[in-house]
């Protein structure tokens, strides 16, 4: 090993995916895997312990999401170099990951050489955002944004809850729920709750 070896942590809850990434890294000159995490909480703990140069972080993991883990790590270690490596290409997923502090965002189906290039780029202190990711992020930023309360309502709509159930759960009136739903439909550019749910899942606003 040389002083230039890039020390990498892989955080992914799928053992086969994680093993594949570890093999890829360990067979690449001047790279080594120093830690493996299978959920967000473990990722935060292992980052604290090993202080990797670069972390590959899946977005949707048990215990704590990848975006929340990135935010937690970034709050404690502001210089952390984290790359989101995921199958999800919804603009909300991309936005959450980068807003949390990720320096790169690539998809799991990317060629090996692209993943290696992303690791080297981020390790050098630069960002790695492929054009298709940048395009989706731009779309996300140019759309009307949902308020936190509208997001709460939309998530419950996606769970199939009625206006009355939503009102009870959020401690608001049913008329306020209707107001928020109308606002959500308008901002998403759809006409009913089913379409709103489908759009929310597609964009990664809610998990399917």
C-alpha positions as CSV (number, residue, x, y, z in Angstrom):
1,X,0.0,0.0,0.0
2,X,1.1,3.5,-0.7
3,X,0.2,6.8,1.0
4,X,-2.0,7.5,-2.0
5,X,-4.3,4.6,-1.4
6,X,-7.9,5.7,-1.3
7,X,-9.7,4.2,1.8
8,X,-13.3,3.5,1.1
9,X,-16.4,2.6,3.0
10,X,-19.3,0.8,1.3
11,X,-22.8,1.3,2.8
12,X,-25.5,-0.9,1.2
13,X,-28.1,-3.2,2.7
14,X,-28.0,-5.7,-0.1
15,X,-25.1,-8.2,0.6
16,X,-24.6,-9.2,-3.0
17,X,-24.3,-5.5,-4.2
18,X,-22.0,-4.7,-1.3
19,X,-19.8,-7.6,-2.0
20,X,-19.6,-6.7,-5.6
21,X,-18.5,-3.2,-4.8
22,X,-15.9,-4.4,-2.3
23,X,-14.4,-6.8,-4.9
24,X,-14.3,-4.0,-7.5
25,X,-12.6,-1.6,-5.1
26,X,-10.1,-4.1,-3.7
27,X,-9.1,-5.2,-7.2
28,X,-8.4,-1.5,-8.2
29,X,-4.9,-0.3,-7.7
30,X,-4.5,2.3,-4.9
31,X,-7.9,1.6,-3.5
32,X,-9.0,-0.5,-0.5
33,X,-12.3,-1.1,1.4
34,X,-11.9,-0.3,5.1
35,X,-15.5,-0.7,6.3
36,X,-18.8,-2.2,5.2
37,X,-22.2,-1.0,6.6
38,X,-25.6,-2.6,6.0
39,X,-27.8,0.2,7.3
40,X,-27.6,4.0,7.9
41,X,-27.0,3.8,11.6
42,X,-24.1,1.5,11.1
43,X,-22.7,3.7,8.3
44,X,-22.5,6.7,10.7
45,X,-20.8,4.6,13.5
46,X,-18.3,3.1,11.1
47,X,-17.5,6.4,9.5
48,X,-16.7,7.7,13.0
49,X,-14.5,4.7,13.6
50,X,-12.6,4.5,10.3
51,X,-12.8,8.0,8.8
52,X,-12.7,6.7,5.2
53,X,-11.5,9.0,2.4
54,X,-14.6,8.2,0.3
55,X,-17.9,6.6,1.2
56,X,-20.3,4.9,-1.3
57,X,-23.8,5.3,0.3
58,X,-27.0,3.6,-0.8
59,X,-30.0,5.9,-0.3
60,X,-32.7,3.5,0.9
61,X,-31.5,1.4,3.9
62,X,-33.1,0.2,7.1
63,X,-32.6,1.8,10.5
64,X,-31.7,5.2,9.0
65,X,-32.0,6.3,5.3
66,X,-28.9,7.0,3.3
67,X,-29.8,10.7,3.1
68,X,-30.2,10.9,6.9
69,X,-26.9,9.1,7.4
70,X,-25.1,11.5,5.0
71,X,-26.6,14.5,6.8
72,X,-25.5,13.0,10.2
73,X,-22.0,12.3,9.0
74,X,-21.7,15.7,7.3
75,X,-22.8,17.5,10.4
76,X,-20.0,15.9,12.4
77,X,-17.4,15.7,9.6
78,X,-18.0,18.6,7.3
79,X,-15.2,17.5,4.9
80,X,-16.7,14.0,4.4
81,X,-16.6,12.8,0.8
82,X,-19.7,10.8,0.1
83,X,-21.1,9.4,-3.1
84,X,-24.7,8.3,-3.4
85,X,-24.7,5.0,-5.3
86,X,-28.3,3.9,-5.9
87,X,-30.8,2.4,-8.3
88,X,-33.2,5.4,-7.7
89,X,-33.3,8.2,-10.2
90,X,-36.3,10.2,-8.9
91,X,-35.5,13.9,-8.7
92,X,-36.5,14.0,-5.0
93,X,-34.0,11.2,-4.2
94,X,-31.2,13.1,-6.0
95,X,-32.1,16.3,-4.3
96,X,-32.2,14.7,-0.8
97,X,-28.8,13.1,-1.3
98,X,-27.1,16.2,-2.5
99,X,-28.8,18.5,-0.1
100,X,-27.6,16.2,2.8
101,X,-24.0,16.8,1.7
102,X,-23.1,14.1,-0.9
103,X,-20.4,15.1,-3.4
104,X,-21.4,12.7,-6.1
105,X,-24.4,10.7,-7.3
106,X,-24.2,7.7,-9.6
107,X,-26.4,4.7,-10.4
108,X,-25.6,1.1,-9.5
109,X,-25.9,0.1,-13.2
110,X,-23.1,2.5,-14.1
111,X,-20.0,0.8,-15.7
112,X,-17.2,-0.1,-13.3
113,X,-14.9,2.5,-14.9
114,X,-17.4,5.2,-14.2
115,X,-17.7,4.2,-10.5
116,X,-13.9,4.2,-10.2
117,X,-13.8,7.6,-11.9
118,X,-16.4,9.0,-9.5
119,X,-14.4,7.8,-6.5
120,X,-11.2,9.4,-7.8
121,X,-13.0,12.6,-8.7
122,X,-14.6,13.0,-5.3
123,X,-11.4,12.0,-3.5
124,X,-9.7,14.9,-5.3
125,X,-12.2,17.3,-3.8
126,X,-14.4,17.7,-6.8
127,X,-18.0,16.9,-7.4
128,X,-19.2,14.0,-9.6
129,X,-22.7,14.7,-11.1
130,X,-23.5,12.9,-14.4
131,X,-25.4,15.0,-16.9
132,X,-28.7,13.0,-16.5
133,X,-28.5,13.5,-12.7
134,X,-27.9,17.2,-13.2
135,X,-30.8,17.5,-15.5
136,X,-33.2,15.8,-13.0
137,X,-31.9,18.0,-10.2
138,X,-32.5,21.1,-12.3
139,X,-36.1,19.9,-13.0
140,X,-36.6,19.4,-9.2
141,X,-35.4,22.9,-8.4
142,X,-37.5,24.5,-11.1
143,X,-40.7,22.9,-10.0
144,X,-43.1,24.5,-7.4
145,X,-41.9,23.1,-4.0
146,X,-44.1,21.3,-1.6
147,X,-44.2,22.7,2.0
148,X,-43.4,20.3,4.9
149,X,-47.1,20.1,5.8
150,X,-48.0,19.3,2.2
151,X,-45.3,16.5,2.2
152,X,-46.9,15.1,5.4
153,X,-50.3,15.1,3.8
154,X,-49.0,13.6,0.5
155,X,-47.3,10.8,2.3
156,X,-50.5,9.9,4.1
157,X,-52.5,10.2,0.9
158,X,-50.1,7.7,-0.7
159,X,-50.8,5.3,2.2
160,X,-54.5,5.4,1.2
161,X,-55.7,7.4,4.2
162,X,-59.0,9.4,4.0
163,X,-59.2,13.1,4.6
164,X,-60.6,12.4,8.1
165,X,-57.8,9.9,9.0
166,X,-55.2,12.4,7.8
167,X,-56.8,15.2,9.8
168,X,-56.8,13.0,12.9
169,X,-53.2,11.9,12.5
170,X,-51.9,15.5,11.8
171,X,-54.1,17.2,14.4
172,X,-55.6,19.5,11.8
173,X,-59.2,20.1,10.5
174,X,-60.6,18.2,7.6
175,X,-61.0,21.5,5.7
176,X,-57.3,22.2,6.2
177,X,-56.5,18.7,4.8
178,X,-58.6,19.5,1.7
179,X,-56.8,22.8,1.2
180,X,-53.4,21.1,1.4
181,X,-54.5,18.3,-1.0
182,X,-55.7,20.8,-3.6
183,X,-52.4,22.7,-3.3
184,X,-50.5,19.4,-3.7
185,X,-52.5,18.4,-6.8
186,X,-51.9,21.9,-8.3
187,X,-48.1,21.8,-7.6
188,X,-47.7,18.3,-9.0
189,X,-49.9,19.1,-12.0
190,X,-52.3,16.3,-11.5
191,X,-56.1,16.0,-11.0
192,X,-56.6,13.3,-8.4
193,X,-55.1,11.5,-5.5
194,X,-54.1,8.4,-7.5
195,X,-52.1,10.4,-10.0
196,X,-50.5,12.4,-7.1
197,X,-49.4,9.1,-5.5
198,X,-47.9,7.7,-8.7
199,X,-46.0,11.0,-9.4
200,X,-44.8,11.0,-5.7
201,X,-43.5,7.5,-6.0
202,X,-41.9,8.1,-9.4
203,X,-40.1,11.2,-8.2
204,X,-39.0,9.6,-5.0
205,X,-41.1,12.0,-2.8
206,X,-42.6,8.9,-1.1
207,X,-41.3,5.4,-1.1
208,X,-43.3,2.7,-2.8
